[in-house]
Amino acid sequence: MIYFPPSLRGFVNRFTVFSTWVDHLPFGYDIVHAVQPRVLVELGTQGGMSYFTFCQAIREHAVPARAYAVDTWAGDEHTGAYTDDVFRKVSEYNDANYRDFSELLRMRFQEAVLRFEDDSIDLLHIDGFHTYDAVRNDFETWYPKVAPGGVVLFHDIAARIMDFGAWKYWDELTRQHRTFTFRHGFGLGALLKPGGPPRDAPLLELLFSGDAGVESKVRALYVHAAKHVDLLRHRSAVDELKERVRQKRAAAAAGGSPTK
Amino acid sequence: MLGPPAKMLDANARRLRLRPPFEHLLLHVFAPPSMRRFAPRRPVPGPGLRHLALEYDLVEALRPTLVVDLGAGDASSFFAYCQSMVDHDVDGTCYAVDTWTTSPGTHPEATLDAIREHGRGHYPGISYFVNMQPCEARRHFDEETIDLLRIDGTRSDVIAGADVEAWYRRVRPGGLIAWHGAADEPSLWSLLAPRCRTALFTGGRGGLGLARKEGPPATADLLALLFERNEGPDLDRFYGHLHEHLEFGRVLAATLKRPPSGPG
């Protein structure tokens, strides 16, 4: 059997904001399908690019999940402070599309963690403040909440900018846990917590095979998938533009005025 | 090379506590060269584009010394072979055989002059153009010397003069025949199928049949998947996707370059 991921079967992300997560959208979509989380938590949602891709996957794969986005939506030293407009847009989009299973927790991570039982989160995405200490603290605080067999994602593990230290902590984790590393899109790490029930999940098998040849091909496959989704997004944008031009010209022709 | 052996995947499945019946013990992740780096340098719109990614990868997998294209036409497949030869440092020669008769509807890139110019510009020393019928060209190739033989089986003039049996003898053991239109001409395809390991790809004009002449076991990833592990249907789906990807890119690039069209 040749692995043909769900994201290559017509996935186009429905929600787009500027984000370096853009290169991981197909994987984000597929990991939800693979893990089939009962509970998904994202730490650091900002504009919602990754979170709403997870939500889209939950919806389109009919995963019986509860999803939680945790953020103060106030910004930090890395993102800079941002206006309440960011939260308003995320909140409106969430209410309009995913309110039946998705909840925004506007609070600090250490406050939110109290709401979750140990071993309860199947998919955790850590994308908060990116210093070494902050990432380490996030992982150590939240890891007990992750269910056996659950997966933890770390973004920006390849970013060597400002005082980012996610790369350094991730490097340590790879020596202690079963992990997979994407290098594109500022890097995305996936960590498997041992244990849990048996899974029928080809993607997880590939990610954590421990075989360097397989890992290299998985990386190449998802670089391609990101390009493909980008291509579809551009095509949609061009099609929309062409349609608007067509309508404008048709309206101008009907009104007898010259087109521009 | 192939992925990890089944035994290793079996152990891995146990570690991951995967659910029986472990169907994906034979799971394979496929990341061919065409997915990583291929964009046709000279895409001529038409059904010939459908299998370009696969044809590009066949050259990388087979590393042919001698390629012959019977009924090269607009040379879409031919130049995919040449491009792959260059991209993968394959030390070989490709011959395009055709009479390149033109008609008012012939694409400007599909004339012999345009094809020759492209070949000279991009593939000197690799690409040669044999302006004659396949039956005439046959005497220029010895038996069991061709590594990759493409036949445009959608063209009656090519088939009529090709003499499939005689060309089959010119393919070396372990060599490949790529037969465009195999799905539409089962009687001719059936001449090859009983003697070769075969795979059939859908789409394009009449599909693309691949026949591997008996020879040493295939070791290259793509060839092993095709002819040792019978993954043809999954590969067909994968290459259908790659074709769609290339087409989106081609059409988008053309749209962005094109000046605004008139009303409507």
Interface residues (C-beta under 8 A of the other chain):
Chain A: M1 I2 Y3 F4 L8 G149 L192 G195 G196 P197 P198 R199 D200 A201 P202 L204 E205 L206 F208 S209 G210 D211 G213 V214 S216 K217 V218 A220 L221 V223 H224 K227 H228 L231 L232 H234 R235 V238 K242 V245 R246 R249 A250 A253 T259
Chain B: M1 G3 P4 M8 L9 N12 A13 R15 L16 R17 L18 R19 P20 E23 H24 L26 L27 H28 V29 F30 A31 M35 R36 L225 E231 D234 L235 R237 F238 H241 H245 F248 G249 V251 L252 T255 L256 P260 P263 G264
